[in-house]
Amino acid sequence: MTRETLERHQVHVYLAAVSLGLLAGRVFPGGVAQWEVALWPLLGVLLYTTFTQVPLAHLREAIAEPRFLAAAILGNFAVLPFAAWGLAALAPGDPAVRLGVLLVLLVPCTDWFITFTHLGGGETRRALAFAPVSLFLQFLLLPLYLALFYGDGLGVALARREMLMAFGGLIAAPLAAAFLTERWAEGRPGGAVLLARLGWFPVPLLAAVVFLIAATQVGLVLGSAPLLGALALVFAAFLVLAGALARVLAGLFRLPTPQGRALAFSFGTRNSFVVLPLALALPASFEVTAVVVVFQSLVELLGMAAFLWLVPRVLFPGRP
C-alpha cells in the first residue's frame, strides 16, 4: 500500500477507529480510563509528524505567486472567519458546542489540504508554499477571532494553566521540533527520506487519537448524538460556502485552474489537528467541545471526497 492510497482512504480509517473506540468504551467501561494517559503523548507525536510535512523553513517561497497568496489570505483570514461566526449562531445553543464550531472552523488546515490539492489536480507547489504562512497567521489571529466572536468570558478559560500547557507542550514544542527536523534534513542524503517516512504517521496516529477519545468519552459521545445532525448541516454549509468563495476569488484574482483548485481545498479544510489539544484542555463544562472538533473532521473528510469530484469537474474544470 502506498501513502497516497492510505490518505485517499483515511476517512474509512477514522470511521473505523471511532466505531471501535465506542465499542471498547462500552465493553470495557472500567478499564478505558487508564488509556487517557496515552492521549496527550499521542497528540504531541501526531502534531510533530504533521508539522514536519509543512515546509516551515521555506516561508519566502510563498511570495513567488502574490495573487494566490493574497486570495488565500483574504478568503481564509478575512471572509471565512465571519462565515464561521454566522454558522456558529445556527448551531445548537450550548456554549461549548458553539465554541467547538468556532475553534474548528476559524482557521485553515496546513497539512491534509496539501494531499487533497494533489489528489484533486491542484497546484501542490503553491499549497506547500502557503502552508507555513497559514500556520503563522492562525497562531497570531485565532485568539483575536475567539475574543471577537465568542466573547470576553472565554479569556478566563484560555488563561487556565491547562490551556497554556496544552499550547506549549502540544503545539509550540512539536512545531519547534518539526522546524529543527526540517532544517537538519536539508542537504543531507537521508533527510528527504526521513521526512517522507514521517509523512506516513499522521493518519494512523490521528486514528489512534480518535479511538481513545471515543473510548474514554463514550458516554459523552453517545449523549451528543442528537446534536450531530444539526452540526452536520452546519459543517456541510461551510463546505458549500468555501467552494463558492474559491470560485469567486479565483475569478477576481485571475488565478489559473490549478491554483483555483488549491484555493478550494484550502478553504474547505480546517485545522482540527491543532485546535483539538486546546479543546481537550478546556474546563470540564466544555467537554463536548472536543467531540464537536472530532465530528467536524469526519464531516470534512466526507466533504473532501465530494470535493475531489466537484472541484476538477464543476468548480474548476479543464486540464491543469
C-alpha positions, 0 to 999 in steps of 0.5 A: 500500500502506498501513502497516497492510497492510505490518505485517499482512504483515511476517512474509512480509517477514522470511521473505523477507529471511532466505531471501535473506540465506542465499542471498547468504551462500552465493553470495557467501561472500567478499564478505558480510563487508564488509556487517557494517559496515552492521549496527550503523548499521542497528540504531541507525536501526531502534531510533530509528524504533521508539522514536519510535512509543512515546509516551515523553513521555506516561508519566502517561497510563498511570495513567488505567486502574490495573487494566490497568496493574497486570495488565500489570505483574504478568503481564509483570514478575512471572509471565512472567519465571519462565515464561521461566526454566522454558522456558529449562531445556527448551531445548537445553543450550548456554549461549548458546542458553539465554541467547538464550531468556532475553534474548528472552523476559524482557521485553515488546515496546513497539512491534509489540504496539501494531499487533497490539492494533489489528489484533486489536480491542484497546484501542490507547489503553491499549497506547500508554499502557503502552508507555513504562512497559514500556520503563522497567521492562525497562531497570531489571529485565532485568539483575536477571532475567539475574543471577537466572536465568542466573547470576553468570558472565554479569556478566563478559560484560555488563561487556565494553566491547562490551556497554556500547557496544552499550547506549549507542550502540544503545539509550540514544542512539536512545531519547534521540533518539526522546524529543527527536523526540517532544517537538519534534513536539508542537504543531507542524503537521508533527510528527504527520506526521513521526512517522507517516512514521517509523512506516513504517521499522521493518519494512523496516529490521528486514528489512534487519537480518535479511538481513545477519545471515543473510548474514554468519552463514550458516554459523552459521545453517545449523549451528543448524538442528537446534536450531530445532525444539526452540526452536520448541516452546519459543517456541510454549509461551510463546505458549500460556502468555501467552494463558492468563495474559491470560485469567486476569488479565483475569478477576481484574482485571475488565478489559473485552474490549478491554483483555483483548485488549491484555493478550494481545498484550502478553504474547505479544510480546517485545522482540527489537528491543532485546535483539538489539544486546546479543546481537550484542555478546556474546563470540564463544562466544555467537554463536548467541545472536543467531540464537536472538533472530532465530528467536524473532521469526519464531516470534512473528510466526507466533504473532501471526497465530494470535493475531489469530484466537484472541484476538477469537474464543476468548480474548476474544470479543464486540464491543469 
